[in-house]
Amino acid sequence: MNYHSPVLLKESIDALAIKEDGVYVDVTFGGGGHSREILSRLGENGRLFGFDQDPDALENVIDDARFTLIPENFRYISRFLRFNGVKKVDGVLADLGVSSHQFDEGERGFSTRFDGDLDMRMNQKSKISAKEVIGSYSEEKLAEILFLYGELRNSRNIAKTIVEKRQEEKIETSFQLKEAYKNIYRMR
Ligand SMILES: C[S@@+](CC[C@H](N)C(=O)[O-])C[C@H]1O[C@@H](n2cnc3c(N)ncnc32)[C@H](O)[C@@H]1O
């Protein structure tokens, strides 16, 4: 199965203007498509560090002496680069968002196409899943999250609907959540 097809592959790596012996960081390693392209342009003294907080991405690790995969949130980038003896980098690539792998695995809870546990943790080591957020956060807090991170203009309406629905039954799967707001959004 294809883990993820990298977008704007050539354009984004061209923009990095790779120096053969440079040090680069791909902070969203995913399926490694962008990383492979960076490695193909590096010389033997170049270095590439990849970050991904999703343990599934580890399956795509690239067997190359110039490459190091760090299975962590890239918010810790300076700490981990320091740990690896890197003081300065020549370029950083961030292909932000979710990978198609995360959408295609129903049990991850990201997709409205498949029914699955409402998990939605990108890092499965993190403690809180979407199920707990949907089941326990106040209407105000839910509206704030949907507005800030989902950029949904009708966040208050959705939060109200979720809270009403969860009083009837626990919302624990992606299809239950989809059902809860079907009158607000027409979804496939
Ligand atoms: C769009 S995909 C990247 C795909 C990748 N460029 C490729 O060629 O396959 C985004 C990836 O970033 C990871 N990710 C998102 N936020 C992250 C974060 N804060 N720290 C580390 N990884 C993150 C996701 O787990 C996902 O695998």
The ligand as a Gaussian input file, in Angstrom:
#p B3LYP/6-31G(d) Opt

LIG

0 1
 C        1.745000      15.363000       4.975000
 S        2.593000      14.141000       5.866000
 C        4.230000      14.220000       5.286000
 C        4.491000      13.334000       4.125000
 C        5.953000      13.291000       3.694000
 N        6.446000      14.573000       3.250000
 C        6.163000      12.248000       2.605000
 O        6.817000      12.552000       1.602000
 O        5.681000      11.113000       2.772000
 C        2.783000      14.888000       7.446000
 C        3.508000      14.016000       8.465000
 O        3.908000      14.852000       9.533000
 C        3.705000      14.202000      10.744000
 N        3.524000      15.252000      11.735000
 C        2.503000      16.149000      11.816000
 N        2.697000      16.997000      12.836000
 C        3.895000      16.633000      13.409000
 C        4.651000      17.142000      14.509000
 N        4.218000      18.186000      15.220000
 N        5.823000      16.528000      14.805000
 C        6.256000      15.470000      14.075000
 N        5.586000      14.944000      13.039000
 C        4.420000      15.522000      12.696000
 C        2.502000      13.315000      10.525000
 O        2.530000      12.196000      11.401000
 C        2.661000      12.910000       9.063000
 O        3.315000      11.673000       8.927000

